[in-house]
């Protein structure tokens, strides 16, 4: 029977053994998550709550593990404690683990070669992965945004919208549709009259035709809505508003053309459109109209107005009042004030000839037609002048469907390379939309991750006090990530910021488990060296393998428990369907399957690699120098 004093000393020794390793492992995990906090824009708002939640949870767990668990063990862990070899769960897993690890320790180079082949085999799969900013979130509805010619009339745009809504309702998966033409009376909505926004509410997916996807619905709707003079565009309501607020682009990708002349910008945009027509993945391609607007041009004839005793101000006042409308007074109703606007009725000014015949009253000659003192004509001009960074701007817009965003834009860039080199002086372009967000996030991660790796290496060095162990632990990274890479390929998931978050989480867990496994093996080898030294014997490779096996087997059950808990906890997310699962699954897939390969590496490959390093040290120096892991 073990005395209380002896039991407390063993608990204290065990706590000292892993206390620093556990604390540094948690610190490494927190540091590995830090790149997400340095992201900006949508990605920061979406994923920073996840990071903060995990950070505070792990800080709390660190205090529990280091300060509370040892105390609870002294209070409740009494009596005889069964060794791992007699625990029923451990015996089962040790029965499976023993022949595998023994074989791998015997055939070390073969094991490492297989691991290397596994990593190298993932490279072609990684290179074939598509890229995107964020996984497309299924909002359960569609936003149909067709664009007509800029000079379309109010009555015609209403007719077109009504026809489109009737055609949309013929698709069985559509529950309802609501269209809007023009814009609201607010400065935040700059939609022109020629742009329609129709929100298409879809039925629950269980009521769709068998085998039908959202892309199939869009393709069928798009085929039904081929109306001459109308360019169709498909997106979703929420992501459309986010895109327009963040980048000013209402489609997935926009090419912004900057210059000093509207006609030249339009000409270049039309050339780029021809280059991109038919490119795989490019859908709803059109040039945002910057020419083709119709204006009523009234030029006052000064000689004629002098003959009738009128001034320019008199004619301008008449035009403003009769055609544009002038506020003549204000009516007060209770606490509310309303402006009273006066102008000729619609029937008197809806044709160019009627405008010419508008009666202009003179002092001496009575009523004369407006055409007697002014030349009235309809001229072409820009329907809307868009500027950015103090320069005129035109936009070539397109959506990406049935292909990943990154590959589509890269192919588009290649097609436009020749045309871009021939741009006139003072003209340039930039890529915007979701692609702009993707590039921003990638550049930010590329800048931050190297600094994070340096910090992690520093933490590992202060943990083990030797670069050898640092390199051994960091070798877990490629093998841990390889499972995530294979899973992305087989689940057909594009690389995105969400996937990067999953890999970052996997990286922290892989390093953490590698640290703890190395601590156990290091401690086991240290005990073996001390035991052989007391027996005045020489250390052999077999002694090293036995010590490493003992250390690895001691870690088997806790490691498998950790993996099973992580996987079981993430299964609801992995199997989830419906709105929201589109974003969470790309985080979970690489983490879960990478966790499996990481576990296999830590339990099998890491002991083999550690054994090779120790055997080389024994062969070179004739002895092993093992530093005791201090608190």
C-alpha positions, -999 to 999 in steps of 0.1 A, spaced: 0 0 0 15 34 -10 15 60 17 0 94 12 34 111 13 48 88 -14 16 92 -35 18 130 -33 55 130 -43 46 109 -74 18 132 -84 42 162 -79 68 145 -100 43 138 -128 30 173 -127 64 187 -130 72 164 -159 43 175 -181 33 209 -165 57 230 -185 50 209 -217 13 213 -213 16 250 -207 39 256 -237 17 233 -259 -14 255 -250 7 286 -257 17 272 -291 -19 265 -300 -29 300 -290 0 316 -310 -9 294 -340 -44 309 -340 -31 345 -339 -29 350 -377 -67 349 -379 -69 379 -355 -48 399 -379 -71 394 -409 -94 422 -419 -128 427 -435 -153 400 -437 -129 372 -428 -120 389 -395 -156 395 -385 -165 359 -393 -137 340 -377 -124 362 -349 -152 351 -325 -141 315 -330 -105 324 -321 -114 344 -290 -137 316 -278 -110 290 -282 -84 313 -266 -103 320 -234 -113 283 -232 -77 271 -235 -65 297 -210 -91 284 -186 -80 248 -193 -44 257 -187 -52 269 -152 -73 239 -145 -46 214 -157 -17 231 -140 -32 242 -107 -64 223 -101 -59 188 -115 -28 180 -93 -48 190 -62 -78 169 -72 -56 140 -78 -42 142 -43 -78 143 -29 -95 117 -50 -68 94 -66 -63 70 -37 -58 33 -34 -40 11 -60 -38 26 -95 -38 1 -123 -9 3 -147 -16 9 -184 -9 -28 -192 -38 -39 -170 -63 -12 -181 -89 -30 -204 -90 -1 -230 -53 3 -230 -47 -35 -233 -69 -35 -265 -51 -6 -281 -17 -18 -270 -25 -52 -285 -30 -34 -318 -2 -9 -314 25 -32 -302 32 -51 -335 29 -20 -356 53 1 -336 78 -28 -332 78 -33 -370 82 4 -377 111 6 -352 127 -23 -369 122 -9 -404 128 28 -396 139 39 -431 111 21 -448 86 38 -424 101 72 -431 101 65 -469 64 56 -468 56 88 -449 76 108 -474 58 92 -502 25 100 -486 35 137 -483 49 138 -519 17 121 -532 -4 149 -518 15 176 -538 -3 171 -571 -36 170 -553 -28 203 -535 -18 219 -568 -50 208 -584 -72 224 -557 -93 254 -567 -92 286 -547 -119 310 -535 -123 337 -509 -152 321 -489 -172 290 -495 -205 301 -511 -232 303 -484 -265 289 -495 -290 316 -485 -321 297 -496 -329 323 -522 -316 339 -554 -312 375 -565 -319 381 -602 -302 413 -614 -308 418 -652 -296 450 -669 -313 466 -699 -303 495 -721 -297 528 -703 -325 546 -721 -353 522 -712 -386 539 -702 -405 534 -670 -433 516 -687 -410 493 -706 -389 483 -675 -422 475 -657 -434 454 -685 -400 435 -687 -400 429 -650 -436 415 -650 -427 392 -679 -396 380 -661 -415 373 -628 -441 352 -646 -414 332 -663 -395 327 -630 -427 313 -614 -429 286 -640 -400 267 -624 -413 242 -598 -386 250 -572 -396 287 -570 -419 296 -541 -422 333 -547 -406 363 -565 -406 400 -559 -391 425 -584 -379 461 -581 -368 485 -608 -349 517 -602 -339 529 -568 -354 541 -535 -354 578 -526 -321 576 -508 -285 584 -515 -273 549 -504 -291 532 -533 -275 542 -566 -293 516 -588 -302 530 -622 -337 526 -637 -324 500 -662 -314 476 -634 -340 452 -620 -336 434 -587 -358 403 -583 -356 383 -551 -365 346 -559 -375 326 -528 -369 289 -533 -388 261 -517 -371 238 -492 -346 215 -509 -366 184 -500 -393 197 -524 -369 201 -554 -369 177 -583 -346 147 -577 -310 154 -586 -315 191 -589 -289 215 -575 -290 253 -572 -268 256 -603 -293 235 -622 -321 259 -611 -301 289 -621 -293 274 -656 -330 266 -662 -341 301 -651 -314 317 -672 -325 297 -703 -361 308 -698 -352 345 -693 -333 352 -725 -349 385 -735 -334 406 -763 -316 437 -749 -315 423 -714 -283 409 -698 -290 385 -670 -271 383 -637 -275 358 -608 -263 361 -572 -278 360 -537 -293 388 -517 -270 389 -487 -237 384 -505 -247 409 -531 -252 436 -505 -219 427 -488 -200 428 -521 -216 462 -531 -208 477 -497 -172 464 -494 -160 466 -530 -186 485 -550 -191 455 -572 -224 436 -574 -210 404 -590 -183 379 -579 -156 396 -599 -152 431 -614 -125 446 -636 -123 483 -628 -109 504 -657 -96 539 -648 -89 568 -671 -98 603 -682 -122 597 -710 -155 578 -707 -156 568 -744 -121 553 -743 -129 535 -711 -160 520 -727 -141 510 -758 -115 492 -737 -142 475 -716 -159 462 -747 -126 448 -760 -120 430 -727 -155 416 -728 -148 400 -762 -116 384 -749 -134 368 -719 -165 356 -738 -167 318 -736 -141 314 -709 -149 285 -686 -165 296 -653 -173 331 -665 -210 337 -664 -232 368 -667 -205 388 -684 -214 424 -692 -200 459 -692 -216 482 -667 -231 508 -691 -212 541 -691 -225 554 -724 -259 552 -741 -278 574 -718 -304 598 -734 -305 635 -725 -329 663 -735 -305 690 -747 -321 726 -747 -298 753 -762 -312 788 -758 -309 811 -788 -299 844 -775 -307 864 -806 -343 851 -806 -349 857 -769 -337 893 -773 -363 897 -801 -391 887 -778 -378 908 -749 -368 877 -728 -336 870 -708 -318 837 -703 -330 836 -667 -366 839 -679 -362 809 -702 -343 788 -677 -370 796 -651 -397 784 -675 -378 752 -683 -372 745 -646 -408 750 -637 -425 734 -667 -403 704 -672 -382 698 -641 -406 711 -615 -401 739 -590 -410 741 -554 -433 771 -552 -444 769 -516 -446 747 -484 -478 735 -468 -479 729 -431 -500 701 -416 -497 699 -379 -460 693 -372 -452 681 -407 -441 703 -437 -446 693 -473 -432 710 -504 -456 719 -532 -441 712 -566 -455 726 -599 -449 715 -635 -468 705 -666 -486 672 -666 -469 641 -680 -490 641 -712 -477 676 -721 -440 667 -719 -436 630 -728 -425 636 -764 -399 657 -780 -425 676 -802 -446 683 -772 -416 698 -754 -410 720 -785 -446 733 -783 -446 742 -746 -462 777 -743 -437 803 -731 -455 835 -720 -439 869 -731 -447 905 -720 -453 919 -755 -459 890 -779 -482 867 -759 -476 830 -758 -449 815 -780 -436 779 -784 -404 770 -766 -388 760 -799 -390 796 -810 -363 806 -786 -344 773 -781 -331 743 -800 -344 711 -784 -329 677 -792 -321 643 -777 -284 636 -773 -263 607 -761 -244 608 -729 -233 587 -699 -263 573 -679 -242 575 -648 -207 589 -642 -187 567 -618 -155 579 -603 -130 564 -579 -97 578 -566 -104 611 -585 -105 592 -618 -133 581 -641 -141 544 -638 -158 518 -659 -164 482 -649 -165 448 -666 -186 425 -644 -190 387 -643 -200 359 -619 -182 326 -615 -202 294 -615 -193 257 -621 -156 265 -614 -135 279 -586 -129 317 -584 -91 316 -584 -86 295 -615 -112 315 -634 -96 348 -626 -61 335 -634 -72 323 -668 -89 356 -674 -57 375 -665 -38 354 -690 -63 362 -717 -60 399 -709 -23 401 -705 -17 412 -741 -44 438 -740 -33 453 -707 2 459 -720 -13 481 -748 -34 503 -725 -32 540 -734 -11 562 -711 -29 572 -680 -53 542 -681 -50 511 -658 -72 484 -643 -76 466 -611 -94 434 -601 -122 437 -575 -151 419 -560 -146 386 -541 -112 381 -558 -100 414 -542 -109 400 -508 -92 367 -515 -59 384 -525 -61 406 -494 -65 376 -471 -38 356 -488 -13 384 -486 -21 390 -450 -16 353 -441 17 351 -461 30 381 -441 19 369 -406 25 331 -407 63 333 -409 65 354 -378 41 330 -360 64 301 -370 94 319 -355 76 325 -323 65 288 -321 101 277 -327 113 300 -299 87 285 -275 97 250 -285 134 259 -279 127 272 -244 107 239 -238 134 215 -249 166 237 -249 178 221 -281 171 226 -317 171 189 -324 138 184 -306 124 215 -322 130 201 -357 116 167 -347 83 183 -334 80 206 -365 84 176 -388 49 167 -377 35 196 -397 37 182 -433 24 148 -423 -4 163 -402 -15 186 -430 -13 158 -456 -46 143 -443 -63 176 -447 -50 179 -482 -62 145 -493 -96 152 -477 -100 185 -496 -94 167 -528 -118 138 -522 -145 160 -508 -140 184 -537 -135 215 -515 -118 246 -528 -90 262 -507 -104 293 -490 -100 314 -459 -123 289 -441 -100 260 -451 -70 280 -440 -86 284 -405 -91 246 -404 -54 240 -412 -43 266 -386 -63 248 -360 -48 215 -371 -13 229 -370 -16 239 -334 -30 205 -323 -3 186 -342 25 206 -326 9 203 -292 6 165 -294 41 162 -308 55 181 -278 38 159 -253 48 127 -271 84 139 -272 84 147 -235 72 111 -227 98 95 -249 126 118 -237 118 109 -201 117 72 -209 151 74 -226 165 94 -197 153 67 -172 168 40 -194 202 58 -196 202 61 -158 193 25 -153 221 12 -176 246 36 -161 239 21 -126 245 -14 -141 278 -4 -157 265 -15 -191 268 0 -226 238 15 -243 226 -4 -275 202 4 -303 178 -22 -288 178 -3 -255 169 29 -273 140 12 -291 127 -4 -259 128 30 -241 111 48 -270 84 21 -271 78 24 -234 74 62 -237 52 59 -268 30 33 -253 25 54 -221 11 81 -243 -12 59 -264 -45 60 -244 -44 98 -236 -36 105 -272 -64 84 -286 -88 98 -261 -79 133 -272 -84 124 -309 -117 106 -304 -131 135 -283 -121 160 -310 -135 139 -338 -168 131 -320 -172 167 -310 -168 178 -346 -190 151 -362 -222 172 -358 -206 200 -379 -191 175 -404 -225 159 -410 -246 191 -408 -267 202 -437 -286 234 -444 -278 271 -441 -244 277 -424 -229 243 -430 -214 255 -462 -189 277 -443 -183 254 -413 -176 222 -432 -145 235 -450 -130 243 -415 -139 209 -402 -130 186 -431 -92 193 -431 -91 194 -393 -108 160 -387 -89 141 -414 -57 159 -407 -61 149 -371 -61 113 -381 -29 115 -401 -14 136 -373 -22 109 -348 -7 82 -369 25 103 -373 28 111 -336 22 74 -326 43 58 -353 65 81 -374 76 104 -346 90 75 -324 108 62 -355 123 96 -363 133 101 -326 149 66 -326 170 74 -357 183 106 -341 192 89 -308 209 60 -326 229 84 -347 239 102 -315 249 69 -299 270 59 -329 287 92 -331 294 99 -295 292 64 -280 267 76 -254 234 95 -251 232 129 -235 196 133 -223 186 165 -204 160 159 -177 129 178 -185 127 203 -158 97 225 -147 
